[in-house]
Amino acid sequence: MKRQPPFRLVQLKRPVSNDTVRCLRALLDEAERGEIHGICYAVMKSDREFTYNLCGEAFRNPAWAAGMIATLQHGTMKMIFKEDL
């Protein structure tokens, strides 16, 4: 009996995340109208890497940024445990 080669696992190329594009465009529109003065962000990249950064007022006021990030973490944990938001 001929032995089969092992399975080869490959990461498929993900399609463009249209909801991410819409979200970024909406944020850009708000920033151009002067409604956003700073952001804290973490980005999931297609190669499973991630990056994070602060800019604008969030960079100039890291204590405020830390509070925003803590609120994001809290909301995300509620999503994980399916608690009401």
PDB file of N, CA, C and O in Angstrom, chain B, residues numbered from 101:
ATOM      1  N   MET B 101       0.846  -1.173   0.000  1.00  0.00           N
ATOM      2  CA  MET B 101       0.000   0.000   0.000  1.00  0.00           C
ATOM      3  C   MET B 101       0.894   1.239   0.000  1.00  0.00           C
ATOM      4  O   MET B 101       1.830   1.349   0.793  1.00  0.00           O
ATOM      5  N   LYS B 102       0.584   2.173  -0.910  1.00  0.00           N
ATOM      6  CA  LYS B 102       1.375   3.389  -1.029  1.00  0.00           C
ATOM      7  C   LYS B 102       0.998   4.371   0.078  1.00  0.00           C
ATOM      8  O   LYS B 102      -0.180   4.600   0.353  1.00  0.00           O
ATOM      9  N   ARG B 103       2.004   4.935   0.694  1.00  0.00           N
ATOM     10  CA  ARG B 103       1.796   5.871   1.798  1.00  0.00           C
ATOM     11  C   ARG B 103       1.487   7.254   1.248  1.00  0.00           C
ATOM     12  O   ARG B 103       2.141   7.728   0.318  1.00  0.00           O
ATOM     13  N   GLN B 104       0.482   7.892   1.835  1.00  0.00           N
ATOM     14  CA  GLN B 104       0.093   9.231   1.418  1.00  0.00           C
ATOM     15  C   GLN B 104       1.016  10.260   2.068  1.00  0.00           C
ATOM     16  O   GLN B 104       1.412  10.084   3.221  1.00  0.00           O
ATOM     17  N   PRO B 105       1.364  11.324   1.357  1.00  0.00           N
ATOM     18  CA  PRO B 105       2.172  12.374   1.984  1.00  0.00           C
ATOM     19  C   PRO B 105       1.351  13.069   3.067  1.00  0.00           C
ATOM     20  O   PRO B 105       0.122  13.065   3.001  1.00  0.00           O
ATOM     21  N   PRO B 106       2.009  13.666   4.060  1.00  0.00           N
ATOM     22  CA  PRO B 106       1.254  14.369   5.109  1.00  0.00           C
ATOM     23  C   PRO B 106       0.548  15.592   4.537  1.00  0.00           C
ATOM     24  O   PRO B 106       0.933  16.131   3.499  1.00  0.00           O
ATOM     25  N   PHE B 107      -0.479  16.007   5.235  1.00  0.00           N
ATOM     26  CA  PHE B 107      -1.185  17.211   4.818  1.00  0.00           C
ATOM     27  C   PHE B 107      -0.261  18.414   4.942  1.00  0.00           C
ATOM     28  O   PHE B 107       0.556  18.503   5.859  1.00  0.00           O
ATOM     29  N   ARG B 108      -0.407  19.307   4.026  1.00  0.00           N
ATOM     30  CA  ARG B 108       0.350  20.547   4.080  1.00  0.00           C
ATOM     31  C   ARG B 108      -0.609  21.670   4.428  1.00  0.00           C
ATOM     32  O   ARG B 108      -1.557  21.940   3.691  1.00  0.00           O
ATOM     33  N   LEU B 109      -0.360  22.319   5.549  1.00  0.00           N
ATOM     34  CA  LEU B 109      -1.216  23.413   5.972  1.00  0.00           C
ATOM     35  C   LEU B 109      -0.691  24.718   5.392  1.00  0.00           C
ATOM     36  O   LEU B 109       0.495  25.027   5.507  1.00  0.00           O
ATOM     37  N   VAL B 110      -1.566  25.465   4.780  1.00  0.00           N
ATOM     38  CA  VAL B 110      -1.184  26.759   4.228  1.00  0.00           C
ATOM     39  C   VAL B 110      -2.181  27.797   4.710  1.00  0.00           C
ATOM     40  O   VAL B 110      -3.361  27.504   4.905  1.00  0.00           O
ATOM     41  N   GLN B 111      -1.701  28.984   4.895  1.00  0.00           N
ATOM     42  CA  GLN B 111      -2.591  30.077   5.268  1.00  0.00           C
ATOM     43  C   GLN B 111      -3.144  30.694   3.993  1.00  0.00           C
ATOM     44  O   GLN B 111      -2.399  31.150   3.126  1.00  0.00           O
ATOM     45  N   LEU B 112      -4.458  30.695   3.902  1.00  0.00           N
ATOM     46  CA  LEU B 112      -5.102  31.253   2.723  1.00  0.00           C
ATOM     47  C   LEU B 112      -5.071  32.772   2.781  1.00  0.00           C
ATOM     48  O   LEU B 112      -5.157  33.369   3.855  1.00  0.00           O
ATOM     49  N   LYS B 113      -4.948  33.376   1.634  1.00  0.00           N
ATOM     50  CA  LYS B 113      -4.994  34.836   1.568  1.00  0.00           C
ATOM     51  C   LYS B 113      -6.416  35.275   1.875  1.00  0.00           C
ATOM     52  O   LYS B 113      -7.375  34.824   1.250  1.00  0.00           O
ATOM     53  N   ARG B 114      -6.525  36.157   2.845  1.00  0.00           N
ATOM     54  CA  ARG B 114      -7.842  36.639   3.245  1.00  0.00           C
ATOM     55  C   ARG B 114      -8.283  37.750   2.299  1.00  0.00           C
ATOM     56  O   ARG B 114      -7.464  38.533   1.818  1.00  0.00           O
ATOM     57  N   PRO B 115      -9.583  37.809   2.040  1.00  0.00           N
ATOM     58  CA  PRO B 115     -10.076  38.907   1.199  1.00  0.00           C
ATOM     59  C   PRO B 115      -9.996  40.228   1.954  1.00  0.00           C
ATOM     60  O   PRO B 115      -9.798  40.249   3.168  1.00  0.00           O
ATOM     61  N   VAL B 116     -10.150  41.309   1.234  1.00  0.00           N
ATOM     62  CA  VAL B 116     -10.168  42.635   1.847  1.00  0.00           C
ATOM     63  C   VAL B 116     -11.325  42.677   2.844  1.00  0.00           C
ATOM     64  O   VAL B 116     -12.432  42.233   2.540  1.00  0.00           O
ATOM     65  N   SER B 117     -11.065  43.205   4.018  1.00  0.00           N
ATOM     66  CA  SER B 117     -12.095  43.344   5.046  1.00  0.00           C
ATOM     67  C   SER B 117     -12.867  44.641   4.788  1.00  0.00           C
ATOM     68  O   SER B 117     -12.445  45.720   5.203  1.00  0.00           O
ATOM     69  N   ASN B 118     -13.987  44.518   4.106  1.00  0.00           N
ATOM     70  CA  ASN B 118     -14.758  45.702   3.725  1.00  0.00           C
ATOM     71  C   ASN B 118     -15.270  46.477   4.935  1.00  0.00           C
ATOM     72  O   ASN B 118     -15.348  47.705   4.895  1.00  0.00           O
ATOM     73  N   ASP B 119     -15.620  45.770   6.014  1.00  0.00           N
ATOM     74  CA  ASP B 119     -16.083  46.499   7.190  1.00  0.00           C
ATOM     75  C   ASP B 119     -14.949  47.296   7.820  1.00  0.00           C
ATOM     76  O   ASP B 119     -15.185  48.362   8.388  1.00  0.00           O
ATOM     77  N   THR B 120     -13.717  46.792   7.726  1.00  0.00           N
ATOM     78  CA  THR B 120     -12.563  47.539   8.228  1.00  0.00           C
ATOM     79  C   THR B 120     -12.332  48.790   7.384  1.00  0.00           C
ATOM     80  O   THR B 120     -12.050  49.862   7.920  1.00  0.00           O
ATOM     81  N   VAL B 121     -12.451  48.654   6.077  1.00  0.00           N
ATOM     82  CA  VAL B 121     -12.272  49.794   5.178  1.00  0.00           C
ATOM     83  C   VAL B 121     -13.336  50.848   5.465  1.00  0.00           C
ATOM     84  O   VAL B 121     -13.022  52.036   5.535  1.00  0.00           O
ATOM     85  N   ARG B 122     -14.603  50.425   5.633  1.00  0.00           N
ATOM     86  CA  ARG B 122     -15.686  51.370   5.945  1.00  0.00           C
ATOM     87  C   ARG B 122     -15.420  52.091   7.263  1.00  0.00           C
ATOM     88  O   ARG B 122     -15.622  53.301   7.364  1.00  0.00           O
ATOM     89  N   CYS B 123     -14.968  51.350   8.271  1.00  0.00           N
ATOM     90  CA  CYS B 123     -14.684  51.937   9.574  1.00  0.00           C
ATOM     91  C   CYS B 123     -13.574  52.983   9.466  1.00  0.00           C
ATOM     92  O   CYS B 123     -13.694  54.079  10.012  1.00  0.00           O
ATOM     93  N   LEU B 124     -12.497  52.641   8.762  1.00  0.00           N
ATOM     94  CA  LEU B 124     -11.381  53.581   8.615  1.00  0.00           C
ATOM     95  C   LEU B 124     -11.792  54.829   7.843  1.00  0.00           C
ATOM     96  O   LEU B 124     -11.366  55.934   8.177  1.00  0.00           O
ATOM     97  N   ARG B 125     -12.616  54.661   6.814  1.00  0.00           N
ATOM     98  CA  ARG B 125     -13.089  55.825   6.056  1.00  0.00           C
ATOM     99  C   ARG B 125     -13.957  56.723   6.922  1.00  0.00           C
ATOM    100  O   ARG B 125     -13.869  57.948   6.839  1.00  0.00           O
ATOM    101  N   ALA B 126     -14.805  56.108   7.760  1.00  0.00           N
ATOM    102  CA  ALA B 126     -15.657  56.900   8.651  1.00  0.00           C
ATOM    103  C   ALA B 126     -14.799  57.664   9.654  1.00  0.00           C
ATOM    104  O   ALA B 126     -15.071  58.831   9.935  1.00  0.00           O
ATOM    105  N   LEU B 127     -13.764  57.019  10.199  1.00  0.00           N
ATOM    106  CA  LEU B 127     -12.864  57.704  11.124  1.00  0.00           C
ATOM    107  C   LEU B 127     -12.135  58.846  10.430  1.00  0.00           C
ATOM    108  O   LEU B 127     -11.991  59.927  11.001  1.00  0.00           O
ATOM    109  N   LEU B 128     -11.676  58.615   9.208  1.00  0.00           N
ATOM    110  CA  LEU B 128     -10.997  59.663   8.452  1.00  0.00           C
ATOM    111  C   LEU B 128     -11.929  60.847   8.211  1.00  0.00           C
ATOM    112  O   LEU B 128     -11.519  61.998   8.363  1.00  0.00           O
ATOM    113  N   ASP B 129     -13.176  60.575   7.839  1.00  0.00           N
ATOM    114  CA  ASP B 129     -14.144  61.656   7.630  1.00  0.00           C
ATOM    115  C   ASP B 129     -14.318  62.482   8.903  1.00  0.00           C
ATOM    116  O   ASP B 129     -14.340  63.712   8.846  1.00  0.00           O
ATOM    117  N   GLU B 130     -14.441  61.817  10.042  1.00  0.00           N
ATOM    118  CA  GLU B 130     -14.600  62.538  11.314  1.00  0.00           C
ATOM    119  C   GLU B 130     -13.349  63.350  11.650  1.00  0.00           C
ATOM    120  O   GLU B 130     -13.449  64.480  12.127  1.00  0.00           O
ATOM    121  N   ALA B 131     -12.186  62.778  11.402  1.00  0.00           N
ATOM    122  CA  ALA B 131     -10.934  63.492  11.681  1.00  0.00           C
ATOM    123  C   ALA B 131     -10.802  64.723  10.783  1.00  0.00           C
ATOM    124  O   ALA B 131     -10.353  65.775  11.237  1.00  0.00           O
ATOM    125  N   GLU B 132     -11.189  64.597   9.520  1.00  0.00           N
ATOM    126  CA  GLU B 132     -11.100  65.736   8.597  1.00  0.00           C
ATOM    127  C   GLU B 132     -12.085  66.841   8.963  1.00  0.00           C
ATOM    128  O   GLU B 132     -11.858  68.006   8.638  1.00  0.00           O
ATOM    129  N   ARG B 133     -13.176  66.483   9.638  1.00  0.00           N
ATOM    130  CA  ARG B 133     -14.128  67.493  10.113  1.00  0.00           C
ATOM    131  C   ARG B 133     -13.709  68.065  11.469  1.00  0.00           C
ATOM    132  O   ARG B 133     -14.378  68.954  11.996  1.00  0.00           O
ATOM    133  N   GLY B 134     -12.617  67.567  12.031  1.00  0.00           N
ATOM    134  CA  GLY B 134     -12.132  68.051  13.314  1.00  0.00           C
ATOM    135  C   GLY B 134     -12.817  67.425  14.513  1.00  0.00           C
ATOM    136  O   GLY B 134     -12.695  67.931  15.628  1.00  0.00           O
ATOM    137  N   GLU B 135     -13.537  66.329  14.300  1.00  0.00           N
ATOM    138  CA  GLU B 135     -14.263  65.680  15.384  1.00  0.00           C
ATOM    139  C   GLU B 135     -13.410  64.663  16.141  1.00  0.00           C
ATOM    140  O   GLU B 135     -13.761  64.277  17.256  1.00  0.00           O
ATOM    141  N   ILE B 136     -12.311  64.232  15.563  1.00  0.00           N
ATOM    142  CA  ILE B 136     -11.390  63.298  16.214  1.00  0.00           C
ATOM    143  C   ILE B 136     -10.055  64.009  16.350  1.00  0.00           C
ATOM    144  O   ILE B 136      -9.520  64.554  15.385  1.00  0.00           O
ATOM    145  N   HIS B 137      -9.529  63.992  17.566  1.00  0.00           N
ATOM    146  CA  HIS B 137      -8.263  64.692  17.832  1.00  0.00           C
ATOM    147  C   HIS B 137      -7.120  63.752  18.175  1.00  0.00           C
ATOM    148  O   HIS B 137      -5.974  64.187  18.289  1.00  0.00           O
ATOM    149  N   GLY B 138      -7.416  62.476  18.340  1.00  0.00           N
ATOM    150  CA  GLY B 138      -6.371  61.503  18.642  1.00  0.00           C
ATOM    151  C   GLY B 138      -6.952  60.106  18.626  1.00  0.00           C
ATOM    152  O   GLY B 138      -8.153  59.919  18.819  1.00  0.00           O
ATOM    153  N   ILE B 139      -6.097  59.131  18.396  1.00  0.00           N
ATOM    154  CA  ILE B 139      -6.548  57.735  18.409  1.00  0.00           C
ATOM    155  C   ILE B 139      -5.491  56.848  19.062  1.00  0.00           C
ATOM    156  O   ILE B 139      -4.296  57.147  19.057  1.00  0.00           O
ATOM    157  N   CYS B 140      -5.980  55.753  19.619  1.00  0.00           N
ATOM    158  CA  CYS B 140      -5.159  54.634  20.087  1.00  0.00           C
ATOM    159  C   CYS B 140      -5.604  53.461  19.222  1.00  0.00           C
ATOM    160  O   CYS B 140      -6.804  53.240  19.061  1.00  0.00           O
ATOM    161  N   TYR B 141      -4.682  52.723  18.674  1.00  0.00           N
ATOM    162  CA  TYR B 141      -5.132  51.629  17.829  1.00  0.00           C
ATOM    163  C   TYR B 141      -4.214  50.420  17.918  1.00  0.00           C
ATOM    164  O   TYR B 141      -3.020  50.528  18.198  1.00  0.00           O
ATOM    165  N   ALA B 142      -4.809  49.283  17.672  1.00  0.00           N
ATOM    166  CA  ALA B 142      -4.091  48.033  17.490  1.00  0.00           C
ATOM    167  C   ALA B 142      -4.609  47.456  16.177  1.00  0.00           C
ATOM    168  O   ALA B 142      -5.814  47.471  15.927  1.00  0.00           O
ATOM    169  N   VAL B 143      -3.720  46.956  15.349  1.00  0.00           N
ATOM    170  CA  VAL B 143      -4.073  46.492  14.009  1.00  0.00           C
ATOM    171  C   VAL B 143      -3.679  45.026  13.853  1.00  0.00           C
ATOM    172  O   VAL B 143      -2.545  44.646  14.142  1.00  0.00           O
ATOM    173  N   MET B 144      -4.628  44.206  13.392  1.00  0.00           N
ATOM    174  CA  MET B 144      -4.344  42.804  13.071  1.00  0.00           C
ATOM    175  C   MET B 144      -3.947  42.755  11.600  1.00  0.00           C
ATOM    176  O   MET B 144      -4.738  43.119  10.730  1.00  0.00           O
ATOM    177  N   LYS B 145      -2.737  42.309  11.321  1.00  0.00           N
ATOM    178  CA  LYS B 145      -2.244  42.282   9.942  1.00  0.00           C
ATOM    179  C   LYS B 145      -2.519  40.921   9.311  1.00  0.00           C
ATOM    180  O   LYS B 145      -2.799  39.948  10.010  1.00  0.00           O
ATOM    181  N   SER B 146      -2.438  40.864   8.006  1.00  0.00           N
ATOM    182  CA  SER B 146      -2.780  39.641   7.281  1.00  0.00           C
ATOM    183  C   SER B 146      -1.805  38.497   7.557  1.00  0.00           C
ATOM    184  O   SER B 146      -2.153  37.335   7.348  1.00  0.00           O
ATOM    185  N   ASP B 147      -0.607  38.797   8.015  1.00  0.00           N
ATOM    186  CA  ASP B 147       0.377  37.746   8.305  1.00  0.00           C
ATOM    187  C   ASP B 147       0.341  37.301   9.765  1.00  0.00           C
ATOM    188  O   ASP B 147       1.290  36.691  10.257  1.00  0.00           O
ATOM    189  N   ARG B 148      -0.760  37.611  10.456  1.00  0.00           N
ATOM    190  CA  ARG B 148      -0.970  37.269  11.867  1.00  0.00           C
ATOM    191  C   ARG B 148      -0.103  38.084  12.822  1.00  0.00           C
ATOM    192  O   ARG B 148      -0.035  37.779  14.013  1.00  0.00           O
ATOM    193  N   GLU B 149       0.544  39.095  12.317  1.00  0.00           N
ATOM    194  CA  GLU B 149       1.288  40.024  13.166  1.00  0.00           C
ATOM    195  C   GLU B 149       0.334  41.135  13.582  1.00  0.00           C
ATOM    196  O   GLU B 149      -0.764  41.257  13.040  1.00  0.00           O
ATOM    197  N   PHE B 150       0.755  41.929  14.532  1.00  0.00           N
ATOM    198  CA  PHE B 150      -0.056  43.071  14.910  1.00  0.00           C
ATOM    199  C   PHE B 150       0.859  44.239  15.238  1.00  0.00           C
ATOM    200  O   PHE B 150       2.049  44.073  15.505  1.00  0.00           O
ATOM    201  N   THR B 151       0.273  45.409  15.210  1.00  0.00           N
ATOM    202  CA  THR B 151       0.990  46.620  15.570  1.00  0.00           C
ATOM    203  C   THR B 151       0.033  47.515  16.339  1.00  0.00           C
ATOM    204  O   THR B 151      -1.186  47.375  16.235  1.00  0.00           O
ATOM    205  N   TYR B 152       0.585  48.416  17.099  1.00  0.00           N
ATOM    206  CA  TYR B 152      -0.236  49.348  17.856  1.00  0.00           C
ATOM    207  C   TYR B 152       0.470  50.696  17.918  1.00  0.00           C
ATOM    208  O   TYR B 152       1.684  50.786  17.735  1.00  0.00           O
ATOM    209  N   ASN B 153      -0.309  51.741  18.179  1.00  0.00           N
ATOM    210  CA  ASN B 153       0.290  53.064  18.252  1.00  0.00           C
ATOM    211  C   ASN B 153      -0.725  54.055  18.811  1.00  0.00           C
ATOM    212  O   ASN B 153      -1.910  53.750  18.946  1.00  0.00           O
ATOM    213  N   LEU B 154      -0.240  55.221  19.124  1.00  0.00           N
ATOM    214  CA  LEU B 154      -1.060  56.356  19.550  1.00  0.00           C
ATOM    215  C   LEU B 154      -0.708  57.513  18.631  1.00  0.00           C
ATOM    216  O   LEU B 154       0.425  57.613  18.159  1.00  0.00           O
ATOM    217  N   CYS B 155      -1.664  58.377  18.378  1.00  0.00           N
ATOM    218  CA  CYS B 155      -1.329  59.581  17.616  1.00  0.00           C
ATOM    219  C   CYS B 155      -2.215  60.725  18.062  1.00  0.00           C
ATOM    220  O   CYS B 155      -3.254  60.525  18.691  1.00  0.00           O
ATOM    221  N   GLY B 156      -1.783  61.931  17.722  1.00  0.00           N
ATOM    222  CA  GLY B 156      -2.539  63.127  18.067  1.00  0.00           C
ATOM    223  C   GLY B 156      -2.603  63.327  19.569  1.00  0.00           C
ATOM    224  O   GLY B 156      -1.621  63.120  20.281  1.00  0.00           O
ATOM    225  N   GLU B 157      -3.777  63.735  20.043  1.00  0.00           N
ATOM    226  CA  GLU B 157      -3.956  64.015  21.469  1.00  0.00           C
ATOM    227  C   GLU B 157      -3.745  62.772  22.332  1.00  0.00           C
ATOM    228  O   GLU B 157      -3.330  62.888  23.485  1.00  0.00           O
ATOM    229  N   ALA B 158      -4.021  61.608  21.800  1.00  0.00           N
ATOM    230  CA  ALA B 158      -3.775  60.368  22.553  1.00  0.00           C
ATOM    231  C   ALA B 158      -2.284  60.191  22.840  1.00  0.00           C
ATOM    232  O   ALA B 158      -1.911  59.691  23.901  1.00  0.00           O
ATOM    233  N   PHE B 159      -1.444  60.594  21.910  1.00  0.00           N
ATOM    234  CA  PHE B 159       0.005  60.524  22.122  1.00  0.00           C
ATOM    235  C   PHE B 159       0.445  61.573  23.142  1.00  0.00           C
ATOM    236  O   PHE B 159       1.287  61.303  23.998  1.00  0.00           O
ATOM    237  N   ARG B 160      -0.132  62.768  23.041  1.00  0.00           N
ATOM    238  CA  ARG B 160       0.255  63.849  23.950  1.00  0.00           C
ATOM    239  C   ARG B 160      -0.275  63.650  25.369  1.00  0.00           C
ATOM    240  O   ARG B 160       0.276  64.210  26.316  1.00  0.00           O
ATOM    241  N   ASN B 161      -1.330  62.863  25.526  1.00  0.00           N
ATOM    242  CA  ASN B 161      -1.925  62.639  26.838  1.00  0.00           C
ATOM    243  C   ASN B 161      -2.063  61.132  27.080  1.00  0.00           C
ATOM    244  O   ASN B 161      -3.159  60.585  26.960  1.00  0.00           O
ATOM    245  N   PRO B 162      -0.957  60.462  27.418  1.00  0.00           N
ATOM    246  CA  PRO B 162      -0.992  59.001  27.546  1.00  0.00           C
ATOM    247  C   PRO B 162      -1.890  58.497  28.673  1.00  0.00           C
ATOM    248  O   PRO B 162      -2.383  57.372  28.592  1.00  0.00           O
ATOM    249  N   ALA B 163      -2.120  59.290  29.721  1.00  0.00           N
ATOM    250  CA  ALA B 163      -3.029  58.846  30.785  1.00  0.00           C
ATOM    251  C   ALA B 163      -4.453  58.703  30.235  1.00  0.00           C
ATOM    252  O   ALA B 163      -5.146  57.731  30.535  1.00  0.00           O
ATOM    253  N   TRP B 164      -4.876  59.669  29.438  1.00  0.00           N
ATOM    254  CA  TRP B 164      -6.191  59.595  28.793  1.00  0.00           C
ATOM    255  C   TRP B 164      -6.246  58.391  27.846  1.00  0.00           C
ATOM    256  O   TRP B 164      -7.241  57.667  27.801  1.00  0.00           O
ATOM    257  N   ALA B 165      -5.167  58.193  27.094  1.00  0.00           N
ATOM    258  CA  ALA B 165      -5.108  57.062  26.161  1.00  0.00           C
ATOM    259  C   ALA B 165      -5.213  55.739  26.916  1.00  0.00           C
ATOM    260  O   ALA B 165      -5.896  54.819  26.465  1.00  0.00           O
ATOM    261  N   ALA B 166      -4.537  55.639  28.067  1.00  0.00           N
ATOM    262  CA  ALA B 166      -4.601  54.407  28.854  1.00  0.00           C
ATOM    263  C   ALA B 166      -6.032  54.127  29.305  1.00  0.00           C
ATOM    264  O   ALA B 166      -6.465  52.975  29.324  1.00  0.00           O
ATOM    265  N   GLY B 167      -6.761  55.173  29.666  1.00  0.00           N
ATOM    266  CA  GLY B 167      -8.164  55.001  30.042  1.00  0.00           C
ATOM    267  C   GLY B 167      -9.018  54.517  28.882  1.00  0.00           C
ATOM    268  O   GLY B 167      -9.890  53.666  29.054  1.00  0.00           O
ATOM    269  N   MET B 168      -8.760  55.067  27.691  1.00  0.00           N
ATOM    270  CA  MET B 168      -9.512  54.629  26.511  1.00  0.00           C
ATOM    271  C   MET B 168      -9.211  53.158  26.213  1.00  0.00           C
ATOM    272  O   MET B 168     -10.115  52.389  25.884  1.00  0.00           O
ATOM    273  N   ILE B 169      -7.954  52.778  26.330  1.00  0.00           N
ATOM    274  CA  ILE B 169      -7.568  51.396  26.044  1.00  0.00           C
ATOM    275  C   ILE B 169      -8.171  50.443  27.076  1.00  0.00           C
ATOM    276  O   ILE B 169      -8.603  49.344  26.729  1.00  0.00           O
ATOM    277  N   ALA B 170      -8.202  50.860  28.340  1.00  0.00           N
ATOM    278  CA  ALA B 170      -8.815  50.025  29.376  1.00  0.00           C
ATOM    279  C   ALA B 170     -10.304  49.824  29.093  1.00  0.00           C
ATOM    280  O   ALA B 170     -10.837  48.734  29.298  1.00  0.00           O
ATOM    281  N   THR B 171     -10.970  50.880  28.623  1.00  0.00           N
ATOM    282  CA  THR B 171     -12.385  50.770  28.279  1.00  0.00           C
ATOM    283  C   THR B 171     -12.576  49.820  27.103  1.00  0.00           C
ATOM    284  O   THR B 171     -13.511  49.019  27.096  1.00  0.00           O
ATOM    285  N   LEU B 172     -11.699  49.905  26.114  1.00  0.00           N
ATOM    286  CA  LEU B 172     -11.752  48.980  24.976  1.00  0.00           C
ATOM    287  C   LEU B 172     -11.552  47.542  25.446  1.00  0.00           C
ATOM    288  O   LEU B 172     -12.279  46.646  25.018  1.00  0.00           O
ATOM    289  N   GLN B 173     -10.591  47.316  26.307  1.00  0.00           N
ATOM    290  CA  GLN B 173     -10.341  45.962  26.813  1.00  0.00           C
ATOM    291  C   GLN B 173     -11.556  45.445  27.578  1.00  0.00           C
ATOM    292  O   GLN B 173     -11.955  44.293  27.406  1.00  0.00           O
ATOM    293  N   HIS B 174     -12.137  46.282  28.412  1.00  0.00           N
ATOM    294  CA  HIS B 174     -13.311  45.877  29.185  1.00  0.00           C
ATOM    295  C   HIS B 174     -14.463  45.482  28.252  1.00  0.00           C
ATOM    296  O   HIS B 174     -15.094  44.440  28.435  1.00  0.00           O
ATOM    297  N   GLY B 175     -14.726  46.324  27.257  1.00  0.00           N
ATOM    298  CA  GLY B 175     -15.794  46.018  26.304  1.00  0.00           C
ATOM    299  C   GLY B 175     -15.524  44.752  25.517  1.00  0.00           C
ATOM    300  O   GLY B 175     -16.438  43.973  25.246  1.00  0.00           O
ATOM    301  N   THR B 176     -14.264  44.546  25.148  1.00  0.00           N
ATOM    302  CA  THR B 176     -13.899  43.345  24.397  1.00  0.00           C
ATOM    303  C   THR B 176     -14.080  42.093  25.260  1.00  0.00           C
ATOM    304  O   THR B 176     -14.566  41.073  24.772  1.00  0.00           O
ATOM    305  N   MET B 177     -13.696  42.163  26.532  1.00  0.00           N
ATOM    306  CA  MET B 177     -13.870  41.022  27.429  1.00  0.00           C
ATOM    307  C   MET B 177     -15.356  40.713  27.623  1.00  0.00           C
ATOM    308  O   MET B 177     -15.735  39.546  27.725  1.00  0.00           O
ATOM    309  N   LYS B 178     -16.195  41.739  27.675  1.00  0.00           N
ATOM    310  CA  LYS B 178     -17.627  41.504  27.777  1.00  0.00           C
ATOM    311  C   LYS B 178     -18.150  40.771  26.538  1.00  0.00           C
ATOM    312  O   LYS B 178     -19.039  39.926  26.634  1.00  0.00           O
ATOM    313  N   MET B 179     -17.585  41.108  25.376  1.00  0.00           N
ATOM    314  CA  MET B 179     -17.967  40.409  24.149  1.00  0.00           C
ATOM    315  C   MET B 179     -17.555  38.933  24.221  1.00  0.00           C
ATOM    316  O   MET B 179     -18.321  38.048  23.840  1.00  0.00           O
ATOM    317  N   ILE B 180     -16.343  38.680  24.710  1.00  0.00           N
ATOM    318  CA  ILE B 180     -15.841  37.311  24.817  1.00  0.00           C
ATOM    319  C   ILE B 180     -16.755  36.480  25.710  1.00  0.00           C
ATOM    320  O   ILE B 180     -17.094  35.346  25.368  1.00  0.00           O
ATOM    321  N   PHE B 181     -17.153  37.031  26.841  1.00  0.00           N
ATOM    322  CA  PHE B 181     -17.965  36.302  27.801  1.00  0.00           C
ATOM    323  C   PHE B 181     -19.459  36.512  27.590  1.00  0.00           C
ATOM    324  O   PHE B 181     -20.277  36.125  28.424  1.00  0.00           O
ATOM    325  N   LYS B 182     -19.804  37.132  26.463  1.00  0.00           N
ATOM    326  CA  LYS B 182     -21.186  37.323  26.025  1.00  0.00           C
ATOM    327  C   LYS B 182     -22.030  38.029  27.090  1.00  0.00           C
ATOM    328  O   LYS B 182     -23.184  37.671  27.325  1.00  0.00           O
ATOM    329  N   GLU B 183     -21.440  39.021  27.717  1.00  0.00           N
ATOM    330  CA  GLU B 183     -22.167  39.851  28.656  1.00  0.00           C
ATOM    331  C   GLU B 183     -22.795  41.013  27.897  1.00  0.00           C
ATOM    332  O   GLU B 183     -22.357  41.361  26.800  1.00  0.00           O
ATOM    333  N   ASP B 184     -23.813  41.603  28.485  1.00  0.00           N
ATOM    334  CA  ASP B 184     -24.431  42.770  27.862  1.00  0.00           C
ATOM    335  C   ASP B 184     -23.429  43.913  27.788  1.00  0.00           C
ATOM    336  O   ASP B 184     -22.681  44.164  28.733  1.00  0.00           O
ATOM    337  N   LEU B 185     -23.427  44.596  26.661  1.00  0.00           N
ATOM    338  CA  LEU B 185     -22.539  45.759  26.501  1.00  0.00           C
ATOM    339  C   LEU B 185     -23.255  47.014  26.892  1.00  0.00           C
ATOM    340  O   LEU B 185     -22.678  48.099  26.828  1.00  0.00           O
TER     341      LEU B 185
END
